[in-house]
Structures are given as structure tokens and as C-alpha cells.
Amino acid sequence: MDEDSEVPLLLGRPFLATGRALIDVEMRELMLRFQNEQV
């Protein structure tokens, strides 16, 4: 997925509770898992 600085990313508790979210602060990565798929 390409990075788009014009689109705000809101990370709140309800958003992160929708699935499994892994946040790597050092590598600046956010990985979401939903039904055995990783985004």
C-alpha cells in the first residue's frame, strides 16, 4: 500500500479493537490481521 500524507489515520481504541493490531514504533509499521490476512 502506498503512503498518502493527505489521509489522516485515527488510531483509537475502537479501531484497534476491530482485529489484531501490531504496532512497531521503531520501524514505523502498523500491521492489521483479520481472518488470517495481514494488511
N, CA, C, O and CB atoms as a CASP TS submission, in Angstrom:
PFRMAT TS
TARGET T0000
AUTHOR 0000-0000-0000
METHOD Language model
MODEL 1
PARENT N/A
ATOM      1  N   MET     1       0.854  -1.168   0.000  1.00  0.00           N
ATOM      2  CA  MET     1       0.000   0.000   0.000  1.00  0.00           C
ATOM      3  C   MET     1       0.901   1.232   0.000  1.00  0.00           C
ATOM      4  O   MET     1       1.877   1.300   0.748  1.00  0.00           O
ATOM      5  CB  MET     1      -0.972  -0.003   1.227  1.00  0.00           C
ATOM      6  N   ASP     2       0.565   2.198  -0.842  1.00  0.00           N
ATOM      7  CA  ASP     2       1.337   3.430  -0.918  1.00  0.00           C
ATOM      8  C   ASP     2       0.991   4.356   0.235  1.00  0.00           C
ATOM      9  O   ASP     2      -0.132   4.350   0.740  1.00  0.00           O
ATOM     10  CB  ASP     2       1.094   4.132  -2.250  1.00  0.00           C
ATOM     11  N   GLU     3       1.961   5.142   0.640  1.00  0.00           N
ATOM     12  CA  GLU     3       1.769   6.099   1.722  1.00  0.00           C
ATOM     13  C   GLU     3       1.123   7.361   1.173  1.00  0.00           C
ATOM     14  O   GLU     3       1.527   7.859   0.123  1.00  0.00           O
ATOM     15  CB  GLU     3       3.112   6.429   2.414  1.00  0.00           C
ATOM     16  N   ASP     4       0.127   7.878   1.872  1.00  0.00           N
ATOM     17  CA  ASP     4      -0.562   9.096   1.458  1.00  0.00           C
ATOM     18  C   ASP     4      -0.624  10.037   2.653  1.00  0.00           C
ATOM     19  O   ASP     4      -1.354   9.785   3.612  1.00  0.00           O
ATOM     20  CB  ASP     4      -1.996   8.784   0.911  1.00  0.00           C
ATOM     21  N   SER     5       0.136  11.111   2.595  1.00  0.00           N
ATOM     22  CA  SER     5       0.187  12.040   3.729  1.00  0.00           C
ATOM     23  C   SER     5      -1.059  12.905   3.834  1.00  0.00           C
ATOM     24  O   SER     5      -1.225  13.610   4.829  1.00  0.00           O
ATOM     25  CB  SER     5       1.405  12.926   3.615  1.00  0.00           C
ATOM     26  N   GLU     6      -1.931  12.876   2.849  1.00  0.00           N
ATOM     27  CA  GLU     6      -3.150  13.682   2.861  1.00  0.00           C
ATOM     28  C   GLU     6      -4.296  12.997   3.607  1.00  0.00           C
ATOM     29  O   GLU     6      -5.304  13.640   3.903  1.00  0.00           O
ATOM     30  CB  GLU     6      -3.578  13.989   1.440  1.00  0.00           C
ATOM     31  N   VAL     7      -4.163  11.727   3.909  1.00  0.00           N
ATOM     32  CA  VAL     7      -5.229  10.979   4.571  1.00  0.00           C
ATOM     33  C   VAL     7      -4.866  10.806   6.040  1.00  0.00           C
ATOM     34  O   VAL     7      -3.855  10.179   6.353  1.00  0.00           O
ATOM     35  CB  VAL     7      -5.456   9.595   3.887  1.00  0.00           C
ATOM     36  N   PRO     8      -5.681  11.356   6.954  1.00  0.00           N
ATOM     37  CA  PRO     8      -5.374  11.202   8.379  1.00  0.00           C
ATOM     38  C   PRO     8      -5.648   9.773   8.840  1.00  0.00           C
ATOM     39  O   PRO     8      -6.588   9.130   8.373  1.00  0.00           O
ATOM     40  CB  PRO     8      -6.195  12.197   9.220  1.00  0.00           C
ATOM     41  N   LEU     9      -4.837   9.296   9.740  1.00  0.00           N
ATOM     42  CA  LEU     9      -5.012   7.967  10.307  1.00  0.00           C
ATOM     43  C   LEU     9      -5.369   8.130  11.776  1.00  0.00           C
ATOM     44  O   LEU     9      -4.563   8.622  12.566  1.00  0.00           O
ATOM     45  CB  LEU     9      -3.726   7.092  10.126  1.00  0.00           C
ATOM     46  N   LEU    10      -6.563   7.721  12.136  1.00  0.00           N
ATOM     47  CA  LEU    10      -7.036   7.852  13.514  1.00  0.00           C
ATOM     48  C   LEU    10      -6.921   6.504  14.200  1.00  0.00           C
ATOM     49  O   LEU    10      -7.573   5.538  13.805  1.00  0.00           O
ATOM     50  CB  LEU    10      -8.501   8.374  13.564  1.00  0.00           C
ATOM     51  N   LEU    11      -6.097   6.443  15.217  1.00  0.00           N
ATOM     52  CA  LEU    11      -5.914   5.202  15.959  1.00  0.00           C
ATOM     53  C   LEU    11      -6.510   5.362  17.346  1.00  0.00           C
ATOM     54  O   LEU    11      -5.884   5.916  18.250  1.00  0.00           O
ATOM     55  CB  LEU    11      -4.416   4.817  16.045  1.00  0.00           C
ATOM     56  N   GLY    12      -7.696   4.881  17.491  1.00  0.00           N
ATOM     57  CA  GLY    12      -8.350   4.913  18.788  1.00  0.00           C
ATOM     58  C   GLY    12      -8.627   3.504  19.247  1.00  0.00           C
ATOM     59  O   GLY    12      -8.450   2.553  18.485  1.00  0.00           O
ATOM     60  N   ARG    13      -9.048   3.361  20.453  1.00  0.00           N
ATOM     61  CA  ARG    13      -9.313   2.029  20.993  1.00  0.00           C
ATOM     62  C   ARG    13     -10.342   1.248  20.167  1.00  0.00           C
ATOM     63  O   ARG    13     -10.115   0.066  19.911  1.00  0.00           O
ATOM     64  CB  ARG    13      -9.793   2.146  22.425  1.00  0.00           C
ATOM     65  N   PRO    14     -11.466   1.848  19.734  1.00  0.00           N
ATOM     66  CA  PRO    14     -12.424   1.089  18.915  1.00  0.00           C
ATOM     67  C   PRO    14     -11.807   0.595  17.605  1.00  0.00           C
ATOM     68  O   PRO    14     -12.107  -0.513  17.160  1.00  0.00           O
ATOM     69  CB  PRO    14     -13.645   1.952  18.610  1.00  0.00           C
ATOM     70  N   PHE    15     -10.950   1.405  16.989  1.00  0.00           N
ATOM     71  CA  PHE    15     -10.303   1.000  15.741  1.00  0.00           C
ATOM     72  C   PHE    15      -9.402  -0.207  15.969  1.00  0.00           C
ATOM     73  O   PHE    15      -9.457  -1.172  15.208  1.00  0.00           O
ATOM     74  CB  PHE    15      -9.491   2.163  15.151  1.00  0.00           C
ATOM     75  N   LEU    16      -8.575  -0.163  17.005  1.00  0.00           N
ATOM     76  CA  LEU    16      -7.646  -1.248  17.273  1.00  0.00           C
ATOM     77  C   LEU    16      -8.350  -2.493  17.796  1.00  0.00           C
ATOM     78  O   LEU    16      -7.802  -3.591  17.705  1.00  0.00           O
ATOM     79  CB  LEU    16      -6.602  -0.799  18.262  1.00  0.00           C
ATOM     80  N   ALA    17      -9.539  -2.345  18.334  1.00  0.00           N
ATOM     81  CA  ALA    17     -10.273  -3.484  18.872  1.00  0.00           C
ATOM     82  C   ALA    17     -11.001  -4.273  17.791  1.00  0.00           C
ATOM     83  O   ALA    17     -11.547  -5.338  18.078  1.00  0.00           O
ATOM     84  CB  ALA    17     -11.262  -3.015  19.909  1.00  0.00           C
ATOM     85  N   THR    18     -11.022  -3.776  16.553  1.00  0.00           N
ATOM     86  CA  THR    18     -11.741  -4.468  15.483  1.00  0.00           C
ATOM     87  C   THR    18     -11.015  -5.723  15.023  1.00  0.00           C
ATOM     88  O   THR    18     -11.623  -6.572  14.370  1.00  0.00           O
ATOM     89  CB  THR    18     -11.944  -3.537  14.307  1.00  0.00           C
ATOM     90  N   GLY    19      -9.770  -5.860  15.335  1.00  0.00           N
ATOM     91  CA  GLY    19      -8.988  -7.028  14.938  1.00  0.00           C
ATOM     92  C   GLY    19      -7.681  -7.024  15.685  1.00  0.00           C
ATOM     93  O   GLY    19      -7.526  -6.319  16.681  1.00  0.00           O
ATOM     94  N   ARG    20      -6.755  -7.801  15.212  1.00  0.00           N
ATOM     95  CA  ARG    20      -5.434  -7.824  15.837  1.00  0.00           C
ATOM     96  C   ARG    20      -4.569  -6.761  15.191  1.00  0.00           C
ATOM     97  O   ARG    20      -4.386  -6.752  13.974  1.00  0.00           O
ATOM     98  CB  ARG    20      -4.774  -9.224  15.712  1.00  0.00           C
ATOM     99  N   ALA    21      -4.045  -5.879  15.998  1.00  0.00           N
ATOM    100  CA  ALA    21      -3.201  -4.792  15.505  1.00  0.00           C
ATOM    101  C   ALA    21      -1.830  -4.886  16.158  1.00  0.00           C
ATOM    102  O   ALA    21      -1.713  -4.967  17.381  1.00  0.00           O
ATOM    103  CB  ALA    21      -3.850  -3.409  15.785  1.00  0.00           C
ATOM    104  N   LEU    22      -0.799  -4.872  15.327  1.00  0.00           N
ATOM    105  CA  LEU    22       0.576  -4.859  15.804  1.00  0.00           C
ATOM    106  C   LEU    22       1.195  -3.534  15.397  1.00  0.00           C
ATOM    107  O   LEU    22       1.190  -3.181  14.217  1.00  0.00           O
ATOM    108  CB  LEU    22       1.393  -6.066  15.240  1.00  0.00           C
ATOM    109  N   ILE    23       1.725  -2.803  16.359  1.00  0.00           N
ATOM    110  CA  ILE    23       2.332  -1.508  16.083  1.00  0.00           C
ATOM    111  C   ILE    23       3.810  -1.586  16.434  1.00  0.00           C
ATOM    112  O   ILE    23       4.176  -1.824  17.585  1.00  0.00           O
ATOM    113  CB  ILE    23       1.626  -0.369  16.880  1.00  0.00           C
ATOM    114  N   ASP    24       4.654  -1.381  15.428  1.00  0.00           N
ATOM    115  CA  ASP    24       6.106  -1.344  15.621  1.00  0.00           C
ATOM    116  C   ASP    24       6.542   0.108  15.503  1.00  0.00           C
ATOM    117  O   ASP    24       6.673   0.636  14.398  1.00  0.00           O
ATOM    118  CB  ASP    24       6.860  -2.257  14.575  1.00  0.00           C
ATOM    119  N   VAL    25       6.765   0.752  16.641  1.00  0.00           N
ATOM    120  CA  VAL    25       7.090   2.175  16.664  1.00  0.00           C
ATOM    121  C   VAL    25       8.463   2.424  16.057  1.00  0.00           C
ATOM    122  O   VAL    25       8.650   3.398  15.327  1.00  0.00           O
ATOM    123  CB  VAL    25       7.040   2.715  18.097  1.00  0.00           C
ATOM    124  N   GLU    26       9.416   1.560  16.348  1.00  0.00           N
ATOM    125  CA  GLU    26      10.775   1.746  15.837  1.00  0.00           C
ATOM    126  C   GLU    26      10.822   1.671  14.311  1.00  0.00           C
ATOM    127  O   GLU    26      11.514   2.465  13.673  1.00  0.00           O
ATOM    128  CB  GLU    26      11.710   0.698  16.436  1.00  0.00           C
ATOM    129  N   MET    27      10.093   0.725  13.726  1.00  0.00           N
ATOM    130  CA  MET    27      10.093   0.561  12.270  1.00  0.00           C
ATOM    131  C   MET    27       8.995   1.386  11.589  1.00  0.00           C
ATOM    132  O   MET    27       8.895   1.404  10.362  1.00  0.00           O
ATOM    133  CB  MET    27       9.921  -0.911  11.915  1.00  0.00           C
ATOM    134  N   ARG    28       8.167   2.075  12.402  1.00  0.00           N
ATOM    135  CA  ARG    28       7.044   2.877  11.899  1.00  0.00           C
ATOM    136  C   ARG    28       6.089   2.040  11.051  1.00  0.00           C
ATOM    137  O   ARG    28       5.732   2.422   9.937  1.00  0.00           O
ATOM    138  CB  ARG    28       7.564   4.059  11.077  1.00  0.00           C
ATOM    139  N   GLU    29       5.685   0.901  11.592  1.00  0.00           N
ATOM    140  CA  GLU    29       4.794  -0.004  10.883  1.00  0.00           C
ATOM    141  C   GLU    29       3.552  -0.295  11.717  1.00  0.00           C
ATOM    142  O   GLU    29       3.611  -0.388  12.943  1.00  0.00           O
ATOM    143  CB  GLU    29       5.518  -1.306  10.533  1.00  0.00           C
ATOM    144  N   LEU    30       2.446  -0.433  11.031  1.00  0.00           N
ATOM    145  CA  LEU    30       1.190  -0.857  11.635  1.00  0.00           C
ATOM    146  C   LEU    30       0.693  -2.037  10.826  1.00  0.00           C
ATOM    147  O   LEU    30       0.461  -1.911   9.623  1.00  0.00           O
ATOM    148  CB  LEU    30       0.131   0.309  11.675  1.00  0.00           C
ATOM    149  N   MET    31       0.524  -3.184  11.470  1.00  0.00           N
ATOM    150  CA  MET    31       0.034  -4.368  10.785  1.00  0.00           C
ATOM    151  C   MET    31      -1.303  -4.765  11.390  1.00  0.00           C
ATOM    152  O   MET    31      -1.440  -4.856  12.609  1.00  0.00           O
ATOM    153  CB  MET    31       1.054  -5.533  10.877  1.00  0.00           C
ATOM    154  N   LEU    32      -2.270  -4.995  10.544  1.00  0.00           N
ATOM    155  CA  LEU    32      -3.585  -5.444  10.981  1.00  0.00           C
ATOM    156  C   LEU    32      -3.805  -6.862  10.483  1.00  0.00           C
ATOM    157  O   LEU    32      -3.457  -7.195   9.350  1.00  0.00           O
ATOM    158  CB  LEU    32      -4.704  -4.494  10.469  1.00  0.00           C
ATOM    159  N   ARG    33      -4.379  -7.686  11.330  1.00  0.00           N
ATOM    160  CA  ARG    33      -4.705  -9.056  10.936  1.00  0.00           C
ATOM    161  C   ARG    33      -6.204  -9.248  11.072  1.00  0.00           C
ATOM    162  O   ARG    33      -6.810  -8.896  12.084  1.00  0.00           O
ATOM    163  CB  ARG    33      -3.926 -10.100  11.799  1.00  0.00           C
ATOM    164  N   PHE    34      -6.790  -9.821  10.014  1.00  0.00           N
ATOM    165  CA  PHE    34      -8.225 -10.093  10.021  1.00  0.00           C
ATOM    166  C   PHE    34      -8.467 -11.374   9.243  1.00  0.00           C
ATOM    167  O   PHE    34      -8.157 -11.442   8.054  1.00  0.00           O
ATOM    168  CB  PHE    34      -9.037  -8.903   9.413  1.00  0.00           C
ATOM    169  N   GLN    35      -9.010 -12.378   9.888  1.00  0.00           N
ATOM    170  CA  GLN    35      -9.317 -13.673   9.290  1.00  0.00           C
ATOM    171  C   GLN    35      -8.135 -14.224   8.494  1.00  0.00           C
ATOM    172  O   GLN    35      -8.258 -14.514   7.304  1.00  0.00           O
ATOM    173  CB  GLN    35     -10.538 -13.556   8.391  1.00  0.00           C
ATOM    174  N   ASN    36      -7.006 -14.364   9.153  1.00  0.00           N
ATOM    175  CA  ASN    36      -5.775 -14.923   8.584  1.00  0.00           C
ATOM    176  C   ASN    36      -5.185 -14.106   7.447  1.00  0.00           C
ATOM    177  O   ASN    36      -4.341 -14.614   6.709  1.00  0.00           O
ATOM    178  CB  ASN    36      -6.035 -16.303   8.097  1.00  0.00           C
ATOM    179  N   GLU    37      -5.597 -12.873   7.284  1.00  0.00           N
ATOM    180  CA  GLU    37      -5.000 -11.973   6.302  1.00  0.00           C
ATOM    181  C   GLU    37      -4.260 -10.876   7.046  1.00  0.00           C
ATOM    182  O   GLU    37      -4.710 -10.410   8.093  1.00  0.00           O
ATOM    183  CB  GLU    37      -6.078 -11.372   5.347  1.00  0.00           C
ATOM    184  N   GLN    38      -3.128 -10.468   6.502  1.00  0.00           N
ATOM    185  CA  GLN    38      -2.327  -9.413   7.119  1.00  0.00           C
ATOM    186  C   GLN    38      -2.287  -8.222   6.180  1.00  0.00           C
ATOM    187  O   GLN    38      -1.977  -8.359   4.997  1.00  0.00           O
ATOM    188  CB  GLN    38      -0.889  -9.911   7.446  1.00  0.00           C
ATOM    189  N   VAL    39      -2.606  -7.040   6.723  1.00  0.00           N
ATOM    190  CA  VAL    39      -2.621  -5.808   5.921  1.00  0.00           C
ATOM    191  C   VAL    39      -1.527  -4.900   6.418  1.00  0.00           C
ATOM    192  O   VAL    39      -1.349  -3.802   5.891  1.00  0.00           O
ATOM    193  CB  VAL    39      -4.002  -5.092   5.990  1.00  0.00           C
TER
END
